[in-house]
């Protein structure tokens, strides 16, 4: 099972394996406080796509399409997440974006759930 959590929300045992899916380390959070088990910056959207999206709600649909394309080109990374899910049962995708409905972790989680 994949779940989502903003990095600024305290870690809990129920989070299982906590995987940061941001390309850049979030501001104001120490590595100790974050409780991250793995930082997968390579699975984050490319810098070009991230900057193009700029968390503009009007670009959300197209962002998801482009990001899925990038994810399909990195099957080893999505496979790694699936292996973590098998081992830990719960994998929490950690992100820092303010928008909790439209961000790369939401898109990634949707991709993982649809491509089982």
Helices and strands as residue ranges (DSSP letters): E 2-6, G 13-15, E 17-20, H 31-34, E 38-39, G 41-43, H 47-53, G 57-59, H 60-72, H 75-88, E 91-95, H 104-114
